[in-house]
Amino acid sequence: MLYPHIDKYDINVPEDDDEVAGVTALLTVVVKDKHGNIKTAFTKPSHSPTKNFVSLLGVIGNVNGVFTNTSNSLFGSSGQQWMNIGGPFIAVGGSSNSNPFTAYNLASPISNGTGSGQLLYGSVNVTSTITVSGSSAYFSLYSTFTNASSVTVNVTEIGILIPMQIPGNFTWTYFLIWYDTIPSISLAPGDTLTVTYTFTINP
């Protein structure tokens, strides 16, 4: 099941949506005020995997992949094996990248916190089961962001990042694998933003 607050929104992926490596994606955005009233809600096709996403497919298939982390540092070489790949992380920002495919980080990430210009990041949740319909299967991941500050925060970009453990020194670093821009959303103090990605495999 999807997050209860967004179950009522249509998450069917249009048949003519862009397909990447047998995967289509849909982005749902819901904004609520501090009283729980919906201020904004929309769903749009999401079709911006990054170069890191392509490299990730190679790693999953035990093929060498080269990644660029959020600090614009390259990782990966011939024969290099990654120690661990962590769970996904959704982040939001206040600007935009001109070329989503080559993006390695949000253009202007909004940091996690309660200070001015920050948003309080909720945990990322993944649907517990994969729903199968015919030859297709889909799952969703979602996260909620709360403006716990005293000023309005504008969101214009959303990304999915994954942590990977670097071979040799066992430290973790983040890589942007999916990136979207959206019409500017203003979050007043007390507002919440719920972001849901629904991925369909073999659409």
VENUR-V245928 format. One record per residue. N is the residue number from 1. RES is the residue in one small letter. PSI is psi in whole degrees, 0 to 359 (none if undefined). OMEGA is omega in whole degrees, -180 to 180 (NA if undefined). BURIAL is b if it has 9 or more other C-alpha atoms within 8 Angstrom, else e. Layout:
BEGIN
N_RES_PSI_OMEGA_BURIAL ; N_RES_PSI_OMEGA_BURIAL
END
This chain:
BEGIN
1_m_146_176_e ; 2_l_169_174_e ; 3_y_129_-173_e ; 4_p_325_-176_e ; 5_h_344_-176_e ; 6_i_7_179_e ; 7_d_328_-173_b ; 8_k_354_-180_e ; 9_y_146_-179_e ; 10_d_123_179_e ; 11_i_12_179_e ; 12_n_130_180_e ; 13_v_126_179_b ; 14_p_144_-177_e ; 15_e_336_-179_e ; 16_d_14_180_e ; 17_d_151_179_e ; 18_d_139_179_e ; 19_e_136_178_e ; 20_v_115_179_e ; 21_a_41_179_e ; 22_g_19_-177_e ; 23_v_134_169_b ; 24_t_158_-177_b ; 25_a_150_178_b ; 26_l_137_-180_b ; 27_l_125_177_b ; 28_t_131_-180_b ; 29_v_128_178_b ; 30_v_127_177_b ; 31_v_131_178_b ; 32_k_150_176_b ; 33_d_181_-175_b ; 34_k_347_178_b ; 35_h_359_179_e ; 36_g_8_178_e ; 37_n_138_-180_e ; 38_i_126_177_b ; 39_k_320_-179_e ; 40_t_140_176_e ; 41_a_129_176_b ; 42_f_160_176_e ; 43_t_137_-179_b ; 44_k_151_174_e ; 45_p_141_177_b ; 46_s_123_-175_b ; 47_h_43_-177_b ; 48_s_63_170_b ; 49_p_150_180_b ; 50_t_174_176_b ; 51_k_326_178_b ; 52_n_328_179_b ; 53_f_317_178_b ; 54_v_318_178_b ; 55_s_324_179_b ; 56_l_320_177_b ; 57_l_324_178_e ; 58_g_321_179_b ; 59_v_317_179_b ; 60_i_325_180_e ; 61_g_16_-180_e ; 62_n_32_174_e ; 63_v_145_-178_e ; 64_n_138_177_b ; 65_g_145_177_b ; 66_v_128_-175_b ; 67_f_154_172_b ; 68_t_121_-177_b ; 69_n_180_-174_b ; 70_t_350_175_b ; 71_s_10_179_e ; 72_n_35_175_e ; 73_s_138_-178_e ; 74_l_140_176_e ; 75_f_147_178_e ; 76_g_137_178_b ; 77_s_174_-178_e ; 78_s_125_177_e ; 79_g_357_-178_e ; 80_q_135_180_e ; 81_q_134_178_e ; 82_w_140_-176_b ; 83_m_309_-178_b ; 84_n_150_173_e ; 85_i_123_-176_b ; 86_g_180_180_e ; 87_g_159_-177_e ; 88_p_157_-179_b ; 89_f_127_178_e ; 90_i_133_179_b ; 91_a_157_179_b ; 92_v_159_-179_b ; 93_g_180_-174_b ; 94_g_25_178_b ; 95_s_211_178_b ; 96_s_150_174_b ; 97_n_140_-178_e ; 98_s_330_180_e ; 99_n_98_-177_e ; 100_p_325_-175_b ; 101_f_322_-178_e ; 102_t_359_-179_e ; 103_a_136_178_b ; 104_y_352_177_b ; 105_n_166_172_b ; 106_l_148_-178_b ; 107_a_322_179_b ; 108_s_79_-176_e ; 109_p_140_174_b ; 110_i_124_-174_b ; 111_s_159_-179_e ; 112_n_123_179_e ; 113_g_186_-179_b ; 114_t_6_-179_b ; 115_g_176_-179_e ; 116_s_129_179_e ; 117_g_2_-179_b ; 118_q_164_173_b ; 119_l_145_178_b ; 120_l_114_-176_b ; 121_y_131_172_b ; 122_g_169_179_e ; 123_s_156_177_e ; 124_v_129_179_b ; 125_n_141_178_e ; 126_v_136_179_e ; 127_t_138_-172_b ; 128_s_338_179_e ; 129_t_153_175_e ; 130_i_124_-179_e ; 131_t_128_-179_e ; 132_v_131_177_e ; 133_s_107_-175_e ; 134_g_234_179_e ; 135_s_0_-178_e ; 136_s_158_176_b ; 137_a_143_178_b ; 138_y_155_177_b ; 139_f_163_-178_b ; 140_s_152_169_b ; 141_l_144_-174_b ; 142_y_159_179_b ; 143_s_151_180_b ; 144_t_137_-180_b ; 145_f_135_-177_b ; 146_t_132_174_b ; 147_n_96_-180_b ; 148_a_12_-180_b ; 149_s_188_-179_b ; 150_s_8_-179_e ; 151_v_159_178_e ; 152_t_140_179_b ; 153_v_131_-179_b ; 154_n_134_-180_b ; 155_v_129_180_b ; 156_t_355_-178_b ; 157_e_149_-178_b ; 158_i_142_179_b ; 159_g_154_172_b ; 160_i_127_178_b ; 161_l_155_173_b ; 162_i_144_174_b ; 163_p_142_174_b ; 164_m_145_-179_b ; 165_q_126_-177_b ; 166_i_129_178_b ; 167_p_142_175_b ; 168_g_308_-178_e ; 169_n_355_172_e ; 170_f_18_177_e ; 171_t_159_-180_e ; 172_w_145_175_e ; 173_t_153_-175_b ; 174_y_144_180_b ; 175_f_131_178_b ; 176_l_121_-179_b ; 177_i_345_-179_b ; 178_w_141_-173_b ; 179_y_136_178_b ; 180_d_147_168_b ; 181_t_150_-179_e ; 182_i_161_172_b ; 183_p_143_-175_e ; 184_s_130_178_e ; 185_i_128_179_e ; 186_s_120_178_e ; 187_l_110_177_b ; 188_a_162_177_b ; 189_p_129_-180_b ; 190_g_346_179_b ; 191_d_153_173_b ; 192_t_146_177_b ; 193_l_122_176_b ; 194_t_124_-180_b ; 195_v_127_179_b ; 196_t_129_171_b ; 197_y_128_176_b ; 198_t_118_-178_b ; 199_f_133_176_b ; 200_t_127_-180_b ; 201_i_136_-179_b ; 202_n_56_-176_e ; 203_p_none_NA_b
END
